[in-house]
Amino acid sequence: MNTPILGIDPVPARTRDNTFSASDFWKLIVDNVWLMIVMIAVVTGAATLYAFLATPLYSSDALVKVDYPNPNAFGFNTQVQQQVIPPSLPTDAEIQIIQSRGVLLPVIKKYHQDQSVTPRQVPVIGRISDLFATPGEPVAPLLGLKSFAWGGEIANVSTLDVPPRLENKTLILRVLPDQAYELIDSDGNPILHGAVGRLTSADGTSILIDKLVARPGTEFKVVRYSEYQAVARFLKSLKVMESTKDSGVVQIAYENENPRLAQEITDAIAQTYIAAHVDQHREEASVTRNFIIGELPRLERELQRAESELTNYRTSANSMQPGTEASSYLQGSIDLERQIATLTMQRTQTASRFVPGSREVRTIDEQIATLNAQKQAFDKRFGQLPVSERKLMDLTRDAKVAEDIYVAMREKASELAVTRAGTIGNVHLIDSAIYPTDPSKPRRMIIMAGGAAGGVILSILFVFFRDQLSRKVKTPHSVERSLSLPVFGAVSFSPIQARLDRTSRPSLLPGKRRLPFITRDVSPRVLSDQSEAMSRIDGSHALSALGDRDMAVEALRAVHASLMLDIAPAPNNVLAVVGATPGTGKTFVASNLAVLHAQTGKRTLLIDGDMRRGRIASIFGQYGGHGFAEVLASKAQIDQAIRESDVPGLSLMTAGRFPANPSKMLSTPRLTLVLDYLQERFDLVIIDTPAVLAVSDANLIAANAGSSVIVVRPSAQSEDELEEAIKRLDLTGARIAGVIFNAVPKRRSEKRTYAYASMYTSNLATEEE
């Protein structure tokens, strides 16, 4: 049999090495181009369907500018305090604040984003119907599905409160006549009945529907989310990011099905964030001012004490004016003491806002330690001054420092009172949200292009991995590489043989003949050759006996030539044609090899060794009479079972009457005696056998044959099946000459090769005419 299996992969071309080359990959794509086109069309169609059925989303954005924070809440300028300023803008921290629950929850609750009300629709079909509906005009139910929404429905729920057990659960809102409705839990139990425009409460659940436009019986899915789930769900539609790195400009973008709602929510997020930021800075200013006011009485007492001690000392020492060196010491001491005192107060206020060991507290401690070291060095330098003069300078310094700090703190308290009233913080709104006119999603062209690209990639991967993971024997090269067996050649699929196979089989009705099988997708030239070949059929249905106009015949000639060279040194001239599984075309190969060998002038005998389903008799039109079964059973002489065919030099021995147990007959010594007799009378004896893996007949015949050739059809058997068949033949001692590939379908990647072969066969036909 030389007919192809539908749906098999074309046989890839042989490569020069054991690797899968780029050329092989390209040929694999060319051979499966229609499968890839179908996959690309399906994926692209699915992407296009999604692009047009997906709900449009509108995006609106606002811009906020983040500046450096004020590093010195007390307003004092020191050289070392500049280290407190952060090296970069605190943009990342502000982004996290914008996404915090403290900012988002008020917006979520204000715009009811903690609840979801969606009509219950039939997947895909309901969405398509909704696209053509007018809001406020419900579409009539399709297919009798009245509980589903088909477009045009409206349900505005302004209040929805449920107990914790019903949070994040899908509730069903069923529309009733006369603007009434009922709320049902996920188990189908009624929760409450209400009417539009009236707040209804029952069992801890409260709901207020402002507007409800739908057919009675229509159902909506209602979900009240917990705060955690509401924020997590809200964040999926919110994007907060820095527009440009280190720019300090933060972009807030929100997506929603309603463009007006997208604009309002974006503005609300920006305003809520700025308001929270301003409130925080006002609170900080209030805390600092209250701290200063609480310190003022103590500073005033320190000032009075220092001035009193200075006055008393001047009176007792009769000294009012310090010398030049003492003045220099006084001025330096005043500066250092003022800075130390200021940093000490600043550390006290900072420690109330930050934990001990934080970066802010450590920075101030390092500054105080630096100033104390400078003060000790300064005091050591002026340690040789007279005691009285030095005492006067210390008292003068203490009074001056106390006075400066007291005055500065009073001024700062007044300044913070003004700052608290007009604080705007270090963030500012640059651009407010605007109304989006075009949807941001879905981007239909990008989705369709991505679908096409994804289809290409998916189809290539599918074709490649299907070829690599398949265990089917598809190429001669794979047999040579994995089984180390020579391949004598590949016989292409023959449309003429396909018709012969149909006409050579007996009809199911007596006196009727099957109609010729006309293959599709065949050129007019091939059709004319088929018609002419069929008109030449008299008794033989062997392809090689009909002429040379089929490429399969030329391939068979090449196989015959290679095979004869290989089996020449065999122990005898008996050739067994075997196959691993049924349907590989053993009978086709055996009959045509016999015809070709007889055409060379050699005496050839073709034996039908398949005493279960043999077809040699039907191929050559030799019905009835004795056959191989009768010879093995000693019911007929060998010469009585041998018949002459229509091909000169070719003799036949059909299977005869099918016995009950062919394997038992083949196990007797009679088989060896018959073959010994026949090999003396003929130049070549070819035996067609059953499938190796089906029955043991082929093993018994191959054990007595000088050579055996395995017929393989692409994708008709797996590598494991072929290996098992070879293993069984080896166990019987059979000599396996090699492999013949049969019914190899034409590959699109080898179109030019087939064109060349067709050109030669056409020229040959012209010469014969």
N, C-alpha and C positions, 0 to 999 in steps of 0.2 A: 504494500500500500504506500502511495506517495502523496497522499493528501495532507495538507497542513492542519495543525491544531489551532482553532480560533483563539485569539487572545494571547498567543505566545509572543515573546520578545523576538525581534529579528536577531540573527546571529551576528555579533560584532566581528569585525575583521581581526585576523591574526596579527599579533604584534611581534616585534623582533626580539623582545626579551620578556622577562616575567613581570614587568611593571606595567601599571595602567598609565599609558602615555597620554599626552595632550591630544594626539591624533585619535586615540581610542575614545577619549572623552567627547571630542567633537562628533565622531561618528555615532556615538550613543545618543547624543542630542538630536542629530539629524534623523536617525532611525525612529525616534520616539517623538518627532516634532508635533504630530497631531494630538498625541496624549498631552503633551506640554501645552499646546494651544488651548485644549479643553480646560485644563487646570487653571491656566492663566485667565481664561474667560470666566470661570466660576469664581475665582478669588476676586477678580476685578469687579464682577457683578455684585458680589457680596459687599465689597467696599463701597460701591456706588449706591447700593440699596441702603447701607448704613448712613452714608453721607446725606441722603435725602430724607431718611426717616428719623434721624437723630434730632432731638429737640434743640432748636437754636439757643445758644447762650450769648448774652450780651455782657461785655466787660466795660467797667468804668474805673478810672484811676484818679488818684490825688497825689500831690507831691508835698513832702514835709522836709524842711531844712533843719539839721541838727548842728548846733554850734558847740564850741568848747565851754564847759561849765566854769563858773567862777571859782578859782582855786582858793581864794582867801575870803572867807565869810566875814572877817573882822575888818578888812580893808587896809591892813598894815602891809607895807612894802618892805621886803627883805630880800637879800640876794639869794639866800638858800631856799626861800619859799617857792622859787620858780620850779624846783624839783617836783612839787606836788602836781603840776599840770600834766595830764596824761600825754603820752607821746603821739596818740592818734585819737581821732574823733570816736566817741562812744556809740557808734552807729549800731553795732551788733547788739549791744545792750538795749538800745531803744527799739530795735526790731522785735526783740523778745518781749518787751513791754507791750508793744502794739498787739502782739499775738496772745497776750495773757488773758486769763478769764476775767480779770478786773475790768479790762477795756471792752472785751467782746460780749460778755453776758448781758450788760444793759442794752446793747444794740440788738442782740438776738431776741431778747424778750420784747423790745419795742416793736420790732418788725415781724414778730411771730415766726422766727426761723427755728424755733424749738418744736415745731409741729409740721406735719406733712399731710396734705389732703390731695390724693390723686384718684382720678376715675379708674375703675376696674375695666381693663380693655383686653380684648383678644390679642395675643402677640402678633405683631407685624400687620395683620389684617385690620385690627382696630386702629393702629397708628396710621395706616394709609387712609382709612376712612376719616380720621380726625384731621388730616391735612386738608381735606376738601370741605370741611364743615365750617360754619359761621358761628363764632362765639355767641351764646345766648339762644341759639336755634338748634336744639338737640336733633340728631339724625335718627330716623326710624331704625329699629333693631334689624340686623341682618341675620339670616339663617335661624330666625326664631329665638335668638339669644337675648332675651329682654333684660337680664340682670347686668349685662355688660354695657359699658358706655361706648358709643360709636362716633362721638365728636359733637362739639357745641355745648357741652355741659359746663356749668359754673357752680362752684361751691366755695363761698368765702366764710371761713371760720375765724372769728375774732377772739374767742376765748375757748380754751381747752385745758382743763385741769383734770388729772387722773391720779388715783392713789399710786404709790410706788410699785405695787404689783402689776399695774397695767402700763408702766412706763416701758418704752421701746417695744411694745407689743402692737401688732397690726389689728386695728379694730375695723369693723365694717359699718359704714353709714349707709343705710338703705332708705331710699326716698319713698315716701308714702303720699297718697292723694292729699289735696288741699293744703299744700305747703307744710306737710308734716314729715317726720322722719323718725327712725329708730336707730339706736347705737347698739351694736352686737359685738361681744368679745370674740377672741380667736377660737374659742370652743363652741361658738354658735349660740351662746346664752345672751338673751337681751339684757342690756344695761339700763337703758332709759328710753322714753319716748318724749319727743319735743316738737316744737313748732318754730318756724323761721322767725327771727326777730325777738325771741324770748329766751332768756337765760334759763336753762333747765339743769337741775342738779339731782343726783341720786347715787347713793352708795359711794360717796366721796368723789364722784365724777361730775364735772360741770362743763357745759358746752353752750356756746352762743353762736348761732349761724346768722350772719347778716343777709346773705343772699344765697338762694339755692334754685338753680334752673336745671331741671332734668326730668326725664320721664319717670312716672311712678314705677318702682321696681329696680331702677338703676342703683348700682352700688358703688361706693367710694371707699378707698383704703385710707384710714386715718391712723396716724401714729403720733403720740406725744413722747418726745425724747427727754431723757434725763439731762441734767446740766452737762455732765461729762460727754455724753453722746452728742448733745446739741453742739457743743464747742468743737468736738472732733469732726462732726459733719460740716460745720460751718468753715473750718479751716481748709477743707478740701476745695472750696470755691474761693478762698482768700489767698492772695499772694502779696507778701511784704518783702521787699528786697531793696538793696542799695542800687540806685540807677547806674552809677559809675563808681568804681572802687576809690575809696578815700575821698569821695566828694562830699559826704555828709548829707546827700539828698536821698531820702527814702521814698520809694514808690509804693503806694497802697492801691491794689487792684482787686476788685471783687466781681465775680460772674454770677449772673442770674438769668432765668428765663424771661423775666420782666425787665426791660431796659430802664424804666423809671425807677423800679425798686433797686436795681444795681447802682444807679446814681445816688439815690438817697442813702443807701446803706454805706457806700464808700465815704460819702461826706460825713455820715454819722460816726464812722470809725475814726476818721481824722479829727473831728471835733471832740469826741470823747477822749481820745488820747491826749490832745493838747490841753483840754480842761483838766484832766488828771495830772498832767505834767505841771501845769501852773499851780494847781492846788498843792502839789507836793512842795514846790519851791516856796509858796506862801507859808506853808507849814514850817519849812526850814527857817524862813526869815523870822517867823513868830517865835520859834524856839530859841534862836540866837538872841533876839531882842529881849525876851524874858530872862535869858541867862545874864545878859549885860545889866539889865535893870536890877536883878538880884545881887550883882556884884558891886554896884555903885556905892551903897552905904559902907561896905567894907573898904573900898578904895578911898572913900572920903575920910574915913577914920585913919587909914594909913597915912594919908596926906597931912592931916592935922597933927598926927604924932610926929612925923618927920620934920615938919616945920617948927613944932614946939621944941624938939630936941636941938635943932640948929640954932634957934634963937637963944636958948638957955646957954648953949656952949659959947656962942659969940659974946654973950654978956659976961660970962665968967672968965673967959680967956682974953678979953679986950682985943679980939682979932676980927676984923670985918672984911679984909681984902686979901685973897690968896696971892702968892707969888706966881712968876711965869711958869716954872716947872709944875707947880701945884695946879695951875689952871689947865695945863695940858693933861695932867693925870685926871682932873675932874671931868674934862670933856670926853675923854676916852671911856672912862668908867660909866658915865651917863649913857652913852650910846650902847654899850654892851649890856648894862642893866635893863635898859628899855627893851631891847630885843629879847633878852631872856624872859622878862616879865610878860611880854606880849605872847611869846611862844608858849609859856606855861599856861596862860589863860586859854589860848587856842587849843592846847592839848586837852585841857579839861572839857571844853565844849565838844571836841572831836571824839573823845572817849565815850561821851554819852550817845554818840550816833553809830560808832563802830566798835567791834569786839576787840579786846586786847590782843595785840600781836598782828593786827591788820596792817596793810601797807601804809595807810594814812597815819596811823599812830606811830609806827616805826620811823617814818620820815621825820615827824616832828621831834621825836626823841633824839634822833641823830643830829638834828639842827641844834637842839638844846645842849647836847654834849659838846658839839663843836664850839659853841659860844662860851661854855664854861671853861673849856681848855684855853680859849683866847683870853678870858678874863683872868685866869690864874697866871698866865704868862705876863699879862699886863700888870697885875698886882706885884709880881716878883720884880719887874723892871723898876717900879717906883717904890720899892721897899726901904730905900735908904733915906727917904724924906724924914724930917723931924716928926716926932709923934704928935705934937700939938697941931702942926700944919696938916698932917695926914688925917687926923681925927676930924678936923674942920672940913676937909675935902670929902670925906666919907659921908658926913651928915648933909653937906650941901648936895652931894650926888643923890642921896636917898630922897631928899625933898624934891629935887628936880624930876627924878624919875617918877615918883608918886604923882606929882602934878601933871606931867605929860600923859601918863596912863589914864588918870582920872578925866582929863579934858577930852582925850581921844575916845574914851568909852562913852562919854555923854554925847559927843558928836555922832558916834556910830549908832547909838540908840535912836537918835532923831532920824538918821539916814535910813535905818531899817524900818522905821514906822512909815516912811514914804515908800520904800521899796515894797513893803508888804501890800500896800494899797495898789501899786501899779506893776506888780510882778507879771512878766510874760514868759519867764523861763528861758531855756536855751534852745527851744524848738519853735519853728514858725511854719505856718501854712503858706506854701508858695502857689500851688495850683489846686483849686477845688475840683471836684468831680463834675464832669459834663455829661449830657444825655447821649448815650451811644446810639447811633442810627443804624449801624450794620452789625450783625452778629459776629462775635469773635470765634465761635465754634458752632458747628463743624466747618473746617476749611475743606470744602468739597473737592477742589482741584487737587489739593495736596493729598487728601485721603484716596482719591481715585488713582492718582499717580503712585502713591505708596502701595495701594492694592495691586496695581499692575506689576510694580517692582517686586512686591512680595510674592505674587503669583509666579513670576519668573524664577525667583530663588527657590521657592517651594517645589516647583515642578522639576527644576534641575536636581535638587537634593533627593526628591522622590525617585526620579529615574535612576540616579546614580546609586543610591543605597539599595533600591530594589534589585539592581543588577549585581551589586557586590554581595548582598546578603542572600540572594537566591541560590539554592543548592541544585537547581536544575542544570543539566549539561546543555550548554548553549553554543559553545565554540569548539572547533577542533583544537585550538591552542590550549584550552583548559584541560582537555583529555591528555594531550601530550605532556603537559606540565605536571598534572596531579597523578596520572596513572602510568606514565612512562611507556605509552603505547603509540606506535606509529599510526598516522591517519593516512589512508590511501587516497582520500579525496572526499569532496562534498558534492552530492548530487542535488541540483536545484529542484524546486517544485515544478511539476509539469502539469499544465492545464489539460493537455490531451490525456495524460494518465488518469487525471481525476474523472474524466468522462468515461474512460475505459473501466475504471473501478465500478462506476455506477451501472454500466451496461453489462458487465461481466457477471454481476450477481444475479442469481435466479429471482424472478418476480414472485411476490407473495401470492398472486393469482395464477392459476394454470392457464397457459396459452397467452399470457400477457408478457410484454417486455418493458423493462423500465425505460422511461424517456431519457434521452441523452442529457447529461448534466452540463449546462452552459455556465461557465465561470464568468463572473463579472469583472469589470475593470481590466479587460483584455483588449489589446489593440486590434484593429480590423485585419491587419496582416496575420496575426496569430489566430484569429477566428477563422480566416480562410484556410490556414494550415490545418487547424483542427478539423474543419469540415472535410478537407481532402483526405486527411489521415483516417477519419472515421469511415469514409467511403471505400477505403482500401482494406477494411477489416473483413476477412473471410472466416477464419476459424480461430486465429491467434489474436489475443489481446495484449501481447507483450509489446511494450513501447519500442524496444530496439528492433522489432520485426517490421515496424511500420515506416521506417525511413530515417533520415538524418536531420529533419527540420526542427527538432526539439533540442534545446540546449542541454537537457538532462541526458540525452543520448550521448552527446560528446563528453559530458562529465563521466558517464558510465564507461566509455571507452578508455579514458584516462585511468579510471579506477582499475579496470580490467588489466591494462598494461602493467601498472604498478604491482597489482596483486599476483600476476603470473610470475613475475620476477622473484617475489618473496616466497611463494610456495614451491618453487622449483626444487629446492633441496629437501623438501618435506619427506617423511618416511613413505608416504603413499600419495596417490593423486586424488584422494577424496577430500573435498572441501565442504565443511559444515558452516552454514550461514545461520548465526544465532542472534538473539536479541535479549536484553535484560527484561523487558516488559512487553506486553502485547501492544500492537499498534505502531511499531517502529518501522515497518515496511520491509521485513525480512523476505517475504515472498516476492515482492517487487524486485528487490536487489538480486535474489537468487535466480529468478526467471530471466532477467535481462542479462546477467552475467553469462548464463548458459547460452542464450541466443548469440551474444557477441562472441563467445568462444567458438561456437559452432560455425559462425560466419568466417572465422579464420581458417576453416578447412579441417578442424580437429573433430574427432569423434567425442561427442559430449552427451552425458546422461544427466538429466535433472530428476531427482527423487523428491517426492513430497513426503518428508518425514514427520509432518504434523498430522498424526492420525486421530486428531481431535477436531481440528477446524481447517483442514487443508484446503487450499484454493487453486492448486496447480491445474487440476482438471478443468475448472471453470475458465481459467485464463487461456488455456490452449484448446478449449472446446472438446475435451476428451472425457466424456461422461460414461459411467458404467464400466464393466469389465473388472479383471483382477488388478490388484495393486500391491503396494508395499506391505500392507497388513496381511494379505493372503500369502505372500512369499515368506514372511517371518513365521507365519502359522503353519507353513508347509502344506497349504491348501492349493498352491499353484506353483508351477515352475517359474524360474526367473525369466526365461525367454517369453513365457506367456504373459507376464506383467509388463514387459517393455513394449512401448508403442513408438511409432514414428510420428513426428510432428510435422507441421507445415514448413518448418525451417529446415533446410538441408543440413544434415549432419547432427541434428539435435534429436535425441530420443528422450522419452518420458517414462516415468514410473509413478503413477498417481498414488494417492494414499489408500485407495481401495475402500472397502466397507469399514467404517470406524469401529474398532474393537472396544470391548468393555474396559480393558486394562492395557493400554499401550505400553506403559512402563514395564510391565511384566514380560511382554513380548520382546522388548528391546534388551532385556537383561539376559536373554538366552544366548548361547554360543552361535545360534543361527545367524545373528546380525554380523558377526565377524566373518563367517563363511560366505555370506552373501556379498559383503563388501570386497572380500578378497577375489571373488569371482568377477565382480563388475570392474574392478580396477585393471584387470587384465584385458578386458574387452574394449575399454574406453580410455581416451586420453585424459579425460577429466570427468569426475563424478561430483556433482554438486547436490547437496542435501539441504532442503529447507526444513527448519526445526521449529518447535514451539518456543515460547518465551522461557528463559532459564529460570526466572524466579517464580513462574507459575507452576511448572511441573518439572520432573526430573528427566524427561525425554531428551532434551537437548544435551544434558550432561553425558548420557549414555552414548548418544550418537557422536558427540565431539571427542569422546575418549577413544573411539575407533577410527576417527578421521585423521588424516595426516596434518591438516591445518584447519583452523577455525577463524572466521572473521565475524566480528561483532558489528551489527547494524545499530546505529544510534540516530535518533531523530531529535532535533533541538527541542528542549523543554518537555519531551515526552517521558523522560526518566531523570531522577536525581543522581547526583554524584554518588550518594550512598548506595543507591540501587545498582548502579553500574559497577561499583567496587564489590558489592556482594556477589553479583553475577560472575565477575572475573575470579573472585575467590572460589566459588563453587566449581568453575571450570578448571582452575588450577588443582583443586583437590582430586579431580578425576584424571589428571595427567594430560589434559587437552593442551595442544600447542596453539596458542592464540597468535595469529599472524598480525592482526591489527584491527583498526576500526574504520568503518565506512559511514560517513554522515549522509543521511537521506532526508529528502523533502525539506531542504534548506530554503526558506522563503527569501524572496528578493528584498534586499535592503536598499533603502532610499540613498544611503551614503555610497552605495556601489552602483548607482544608476549608470554611470559612464562605462563601467566594466561590462554590465549587461548589454549596454548599447553596442559595445564593440563585438561581443559574442553574437548578438542578433545580426549584426552586419555581415559577419562571416557566414552564418547559417543562411541568410538571405541570398548571399552571392552563390553559395553552394546550390541552393534550390534553383536559381536562375540558370546556372550551368547545366543542371540536369534537364531543365525544360528545353 
